[in-house]
Amino acid sequence: MQSTKRETVLALNLIFGLTLIGWPFMATFSLTLFEGSGAVNDNYLVLMLVCVWLYPLTYIVALAWSRMSLNHSRTRRRAVRIALLPGLNLMAAVGLTIAVWLHCGGEFAC
C-alpha cells in the first residue's frame, strides 16, 4: 500500500512538472491581457495573472514538500495531498480565465 502511494506522488509530481512546458505560453497570454486601458482595475485579471505566475513556485514547493513528507511522514496520504497543490493552482487559473471571458462578454479584453 505504501509503495502505491509513493508511485502516486511520483506520478503527480511528473504530471504537474510536464505542465510547466505550457507555462510560458499561459504566462505570455496573461501578460497580453493587460494591454487594455482598464485591465489593471479588473480583479479577475489580476488574480489570474497572480495564479499563472505563481504556478512554477507552487510546483517547486509542492515537489520538495511532498518528497520530504514522503520520506519522513508516517502517513503517505499527506504526501499525496501535498503533491496535489499545483492542481489547485491550475484549477484556479483555468477558472479565472473562464471568469475573465464571461465577465468581458465573451472576449478576453474588457
Backbone as a chain_set.jsonl record, in Angstrom:
{"seq": "MQSTKRETVLALNLIFGLTLIGWPFMATFSLTLFEGSGAVNDNYLVLMLVCVWLYPLTYIVALAWSRMSLNHSRTRRRAVRIALLPGLNLMAAVGLTIAVWLHCGGEFAC", "coords": {"N": [[0.814, -1.193, 0.0], [1.952, 1.213, 0.757], [3.899, 1.594, -1.189], [2.321, 2.037, -3.397], [1.206, 4.548, -2.876], [3.538, 6.015, -2.88], [4.246, 5.77, -5.56], [2.066, 7.115, -6.626], [2.48, 9.74, -5.712], [4.892, 10.307, -7.015], [4.017, 10.104, -9.679], [2.13, 12.203, -9.779], [3.828, 14.376, -9.307], [5.37, 14.218, -11.617], [3.441, 14.618, -13.649], [2.468, 17.229, -13.072], [4.854, 18.522, -13.352], [5.312, 18.234, -16.072], [3.377, 19.93, -17.04], [4.57, 22.335, -16.812], [5.749, 22.821, -19.207], [3.9, 24.1, -20.848], [3.592, 26.427, -19.476], [5.063, 28.91, -20.102], [3.627, 29.845, -22.343], [1.049, 30.346, -21.322], [1.73, 32.256, -19.425], [2.659, 34.333, -21.034], [0.314, 34.842, -22.447], [-1.317, 35.742, -20.345], [-0.055, 38.126, -19.745], [-0.492, 39.622, -22.065], [-3.128, 40.241, -21.826], [-3.219, 42.482, -20.291], [-3.002, 44.712, -21.854], [-5.146, 46.315, -22.354], [-7.045, 49.311, -21.515], [-8.404, 49.51, -18.987], [-7.495, 47.328, -17.606], [-5.868, 46.926, -15.381], [-7.436, 47.537, -13.244], [-9.257, 45.514, -13.117], [-10.289, 42.909, -11.201], [-10.443, 40.126, -11.678], [-8.611, 39.71, -13.752], [-6.2, 40.441, -12.527], [-6.024, 38.545, -10.442], [-5.915, 36.219, -12.004], [-3.475, 36.614, -13.315], [-1.717, 36.518, -11.123], [-2.147, 33.864, -10.218], [-1.277, 32.39, -12.459], [1.414, 33.198, -12.725], [2.478, 32.356, -10.318], [2.51, 29.632, -10.492], [4.903, 28.027, -11.177], [6.418, 28.363, -8.821], [4.664, 27.29, -6.926], [4.667, 24.644, -7.799], [7.359, 23.873, -7.372], [7.609, 24.168, -4.591], [5.626, 22.33, -3.746], [6.699, 19.991, -4.809], [9.152, 19.674, -3.408], [8.167, 19.634, -0.76], [6.372, 17.468, -0.777], [8.117, 15.38, -1.331], [9.753, 15.439, 0.983], [7.79, 14.897, 2.893], [7.013, 12.407, 2.053], [9.249, 10.876, 2.598], [9.677, 11.236, 5.362], [7.3, 11.171, 6.781], [4.736, 9.49, 8.634], [2.296, 8.83, 7.546], [1.382, 8.329, 4.247], [-0.596, 9.485, 2.895], [-0.717, 12.2, 3.363], [1.42, 13.142, 1.863], [0.463, 12.706, -0.708], [-1.666, 14.514, -0.786], [-0.251, 16.926, -0.566], [1.193, 16.827, -2.926], [-0.813, 17.36, -4.708], [-1.233, 20.085, -4.691], [-0.287, 21.866, -6.834], [-2.27, 21.293, -8.68], [-4.552, 22.534, -7.663], [-3.799, 25.168, -8.068], [-3.692, 25.225, -10.866], [-6.396, 24.715, -11.459], [-7.543, 27.025, -10.364], [-6.387, 28.985, -12.029], [-7.441, 28.284, -14.563], [-10.176, 28.488, -13.997], [-10.33, 31.23, -13.367], [-9.585, 32.283, -15.818], [-11.773, 31.555, -17.396], [-13.681, 33.007, -15.966], [-12.841, 35.64, -16.511], [-13.316, 35.697, -19.248], [-16.122, 35.356, -19.297], [-16.883, 37.592, -17.812], [-16.129, 39.686, -19.435], [-17.857, 39.556, -21.529], [-17.599, 37.448, -23.413], [-15.181, 37.935, -24.594], [-11.628, 38.395, -24.27], [-10.753, 40.821, -23.463], [-11.728, 43.665, -21.795]], "CA": [[0.0, 0.0, 0.0], [2.8, 2.389, 0.815], [4.568, 1.795, -2.47], [1.332, 2.587, -4.306], [1.12, 5.986, -2.626], [4.801, 6.59, -3.341], [4.126, 5.876, -7.007], [1.082, 8.16, -6.899], [3.145, 11.025, -5.504], [5.85, 10.487, -8.106], [3.257, 10.353, -10.904], [1.587, 13.559, -9.695], [4.943, 15.31, -9.498], [5.748, 14.172, -13.026], [2.377, 15.226, -14.447], [2.476, 18.675, -12.874], [6.111, 19.006, -13.917], [5.138, 18.321, -17.52], [2.549, 21.096, -17.371], [5.443, 23.502, -16.877], [6.09, 23.053, -20.61], [2.956, 25.073, -21.374], [3.522, 27.619, -18.631], [5.45, 30.17, -20.754], [2.56, 30.314, -23.226], [-0.009, 30.917, -20.485], [2.265, 33.473, -18.808], [2.647, 35.366, -22.076], [-1.098, 35.152, -22.698], [-1.843, 36.552, -19.244], [0.505, 39.475, -19.847], [-1.113, 40.355, -23.172], [-4.456, 40.707, -21.415], [-3.088, 43.759, -19.608], [-2.808, 45.79, -22.813], [-6.333, 47.168, -22.356], [-6.931, 50.512, -20.682], [-8.87, 49.305, -17.617], [-7.147, 45.962, -17.205], [-5.24, 46.896, -14.053], [-8.501, 47.662, -12.256], [-10.091, 44.316, -13.16], [-9.805, 41.954, -10.196], [-10.286, 38.795, -12.274], [-7.353, 39.682, -14.498], [-5.073, 40.483, -11.591], [-5.956, 37.237, -9.786], [-5.452, 35.244, -12.976], [-2.046, 36.841, -13.502], [-1.019, 36.013, -9.934], [-2.212, 32.394, -10.237], [-0.428, 31.858, -13.532], [2.827, 33.462, -12.474], [2.93, 31.628, -9.131], [2.47, 28.186, -10.696], [6.197, 27.339, -11.006], [6.782, 28.374, -7.403], [3.8, 26.309, -6.271], [5.137, 23.306, -8.162], [8.642, 23.594, -6.71], [7.334, 23.99, -3.162], [4.899, 21.067, -3.572], [7.623, 18.906, -5.113], [10.069, 19.493, -2.279], [7.414, 19.311, 0.45], [5.837, 16.103, -0.88], [9.247, 14.456, -1.199], [10.113, 15.372, 2.404], [6.707, 14.226, 3.593], [7.044, 11.005, 1.638], [10.371, 10.2, 3.249], [9.719, 11.376, 6.818], [5.979, 11.108, 7.402], [4.184, 8.161, 8.897], [1.202, 8.594, 6.614], [1.698, 8.712, 2.867], [-1.747, 10.235, 2.387], [-0.369, 13.622, 3.433], [2.292, 13.428, 0.726], [-0.387, 12.777, -1.898], [-2.381, 15.801, -0.712], [0.695, 17.999, -0.86], [1.529, 16.737, -4.347], [-1.947, 17.872, -5.469], [-1.317, 21.549, -4.598], [-0.26, 22.541, -8.141], [-3.561, 21.098, -9.339], [-5.43, 23.612, -7.205], [-3.368, 26.378, -8.754], [-4.146, 25.109, -12.254], [-7.856, 24.882, -11.488], [-7.82, 28.444, -10.132], [-6.017, 29.74, -13.231], [-8.424, 27.995, -15.616], [-11.437, 29.09, -13.555], [-10.255, 32.683, -13.513], [-9.581, 32.584, -17.254], [-13.181, 31.48, -17.812], [-14.375, 34.141, -15.337], [-12.497, 36.841, -17.288], [-14.022, 35.588, -20.519], [-17.539, 35.623, -19.05], [-17.016, 38.965, -17.308], [-15.915, 40.622, -20.545], [-18.838, 39.33, -22.586], [-17.145, 36.523, -24.441], [-13.871, 38.335, -25.109], [-10.635, 38.425, -23.208], [-10.385, 42.211, -23.167], [-12.909, 44.461, -21.464]], "C": [[0.859, 1.258, 0.0], [3.505, 2.642, -0.503], [3.605, 2.369, -3.503], [1.216, 4.092, -4.122], [2.405, 6.684, -3.042], [4.762, 6.773, -4.859], [3.128, 6.952, -7.407], [1.712, 9.534, -6.767], [4.126, 11.298, -6.638], [5.14, 10.782, -9.427], [2.667, 11.765, -10.913], [2.681, 14.598, -9.912], [5.373, 15.355, -10.953], [4.71, 14.87, -13.901], [2.386, 16.739, -14.301], [3.782, 19.295, -13.354], [6.021, 19.15, -15.43], [4.266, 19.508, -17.923], [3.372, 22.377, -17.372], [5.879, 23.805, -18.311], [5.176, 24.13, -21.205], [2.887, 26.369, -20.586], [3.968, 28.896, -19.336], [4.372, 30.728, -21.685], [1.434, 30.968, -22.425], [0.472, 32.208, -19.819], [2.278, 34.627, -19.809], [1.224, 35.795, -22.392], [-1.653, 36.044, -21.599], [-1.276, 37.964, -19.266], [-0.138, 40.284, -20.972], [-2.513, 40.839, -22.822], [-4.397, 42.072, -20.734], [-2.833, 44.924, -20.554], [-3.998, 46.741, -22.861], [-6.205, 48.311, -21.359], [-7.357, 50.276, -19.231], [-8.489, 47.955, -17.045], [-6.576, 45.895, -15.793], [-6.299, 46.952, -12.955], [-9.418, 46.437, -12.204], [-9.524, 43.25, -12.23], [-9.594, 40.555, -10.758], [-8.955, 38.682, -13.017], [-6.147, 39.652, -13.574], [-4.918, 39.138, -10.886], [-5.466, 36.15, -10.747], [-3.953, 35.391, -13.208], [-1.241, 36.289, -12.33], [-1.011, 34.489, -9.922], [-1.275, 31.807, -11.28], [1.049, 32.037, -13.205], [3.347, 32.764, -11.224], [2.957, 30.115, -9.325], [3.842, 27.507, -10.566], [6.659, 27.289, -9.552], [5.956, 27.358, -6.623], [4.265, 24.893, -6.566], [6.426, 22.958, -7.425], [8.441, 23.346, -5.218], [6.628, 22.653, -2.922], [5.803, 19.871, -3.838], [8.54, 18.63, -3.925], [9.324, 19.029, -1.028], [6.865, 17.888, 0.389], [6.954, 15.071, -0.779], [9.673, 14.306, 0.253], [9.056, 14.63, 3.196], [6.674, 12.743, 3.264], [8.131, 10.231, 2.371], [10.29, 10.208, 4.773], [8.384, 11.191, 7.515], [5.556, 9.66, 7.629], [3.064, 7.827, 7.923], [1.588, 9.125, 5.239], [0.562, 9.541, 2.256], [-1.462, 11.739, 2.383], [0.508, 14.013, 2.244], [1.492, 13.531, -0.569], [-1.14, 14.1, -1.916], [-1.462, 16.966, -1.059], [1.05, 18.008, -2.34], [0.403, 17.27, -5.239], [-2.061, 19.4, -5.444], [-1.197, 22.26, -5.949], [-1.559, 22.366, -8.929], [-4.573, 22.149, -8.929], [-5.084, 24.92, -7.9], [-3.82, 26.357, -10.211], [-5.65, 25.309, -12.375], [-8.233, 26.342, -11.269], [-7.503, 29.27, -11.375], [-7.022, 29.515, -14.358], [-9.777, 28.61, -15.252], [-11.444, 30.599, -13.704], [-10.186, 33.098, -14.977], [-11.011, 32.551, -17.8], [-13.974, 32.644, -17.224], [-14.08, 35.446, -16.073], [-13.268, 36.833, -18.597], [-15.507, 35.9, -20.35], [-17.782, 37.063, -18.621], [-16.92, 39.979, -18.447], [-16.835, 40.356, -21.731], [-18.359, 38.456, -23.722], [-15.835, 36.916, -25.106], [-12.899, 38.382, -23.943], [-10.135, 39.828, -22.889], [-11.656, 42.99, -22.914], [-12.761, 45.882, -21.967]], "O": [[0.54, 2.243, -0.667], [3.69, 3.795, -0.893], [4.025, 3.111, -4.391], [1.137, 4.833, -5.101], [2.369, 7.823, -3.507], [5.191, 7.804, -5.379], [3.318, 7.629, -8.418], [1.501, 10.4, -7.616], [4.176, 12.411, -7.161], [5.604, 11.613, -10.208], [2.701, 12.446, -11.938], [2.477, 15.584, -10.62], [5.705, 16.423, -11.468], [5.069, 15.632, -14.799], [2.319, 17.458, -15.298], [3.811, 20.469, -13.723], [6.587, 20.08, -16.004], [4.405, 20.033, -19.028], [2.916, 23.401, -17.88], [6.325, 24.915, -18.603], [5.631, 24.973, -21.978], [2.197, 27.306, -20.987], [3.293, 29.913, -19.182], [4.221, 31.944, -21.802], [0.926, 32.021, -22.809], [-0.304, 33.151, -19.668], [1.946, 35.761, -19.464], [0.959, 36.982, -22.584], [-2.379, 36.998, -21.881], [-1.951, 38.905, -18.847], [-0.308, 41.497, -20.845], [-3.028, 41.757, -23.461], [-5.419, 42.747, -20.615], [-2.483, 46.016, -20.105], [-3.871, 47.86, -23.359], [-5.357, 48.277, -20.468], [-6.715, 50.804, -18.322], [-9.109, 47.491, -16.089], [-6.782, 44.907, -15.087], [-6.071, 46.46, -11.85], [-10.271, 46.346, -11.321], [-8.419, 42.751, -12.443], [-8.657, 39.866, -10.355], [-8.263, 37.67, -12.913], [-5.187, 38.92, -13.816], [-3.8, 38.642, -10.746], [-4.699, 35.269, -10.359], [-3.239, 34.392, -13.289], [-0.2, 35.664, -12.528], [0.023, 33.881, -9.645], [-0.562, 30.84, -11.012], [1.843, 31.116, -13.394], [4.559, 32.595, -11.085], [3.379, 29.387, -8.427], [3.933, 26.482, -9.89], [7.223, 26.29, -9.107], [6.482, 26.651, -5.764], [4.259, 24.038, -5.681], [6.559, 21.85, -6.906], [9.029, 22.426, -4.65], [6.989, 21.921, -2.0], [5.687, 18.846, -3.167], [8.682, 17.486, -3.492], [9.79, 18.139, -0.318], [6.888, 17.174, 1.392], [6.757, 14.0, -0.203], [9.926, 13.194, 0.717], [9.379, 13.825, 4.07], [6.339, 11.921, 4.117], [7.946, 9.065, 2.72], [10.784, 9.282, 5.417], [8.347, 11.066, 8.74], [5.967, 8.746, 6.913], [2.904, 6.674, 7.524], [2.067, 10.251, 5.109], [0.74, 10.207, 1.236], [-1.92, 12.46, 1.496], [0.35, 15.098, 1.684], [1.808, 14.35, -1.431], [-1.238, 14.739, -2.963], [-1.863, 17.888, -1.77], [1.193, 19.073, -2.941], [0.641, 17.596, -6.402], [-2.924, 19.952, -6.127], [-1.957, 23.198, -6.191], [-1.9, 23.211, -9.756], [-5.366, 22.607, -9.752], [-5.971, 25.687, -8.275], [-4.283, 27.373, -10.729], [-6.121, 25.991, -13.284], [-9.147, 26.846, -11.921], [-8.271, 30.162, -11.735], [-7.41, 30.466, -15.036], [-10.445, 29.189, -16.108], [-12.444, 31.183, -14.12], [-10.685, 34.165, -15.337], [-11.405, 33.422, -18.575], [-14.838, 33.208, -17.895], [-14.976, 36.274, -16.242], [-13.813, 37.859, -19.006], [-16.088, 36.622, -21.16], [-18.769, 37.68, -19.021], [-17.574, 41.021, -18.407], [-16.609, 40.881, -22.821], [-18.689, 38.708, -24.881], [-15.425, 36.289, -26.084], [-13.301, 38.406, -22.78], [-9.188, 39.99, -22.12], [-12.569, 42.974, -23.739], [-13.662, 46.7, -21.779]]}, "num_chains": 1, "name": "protein.A"}
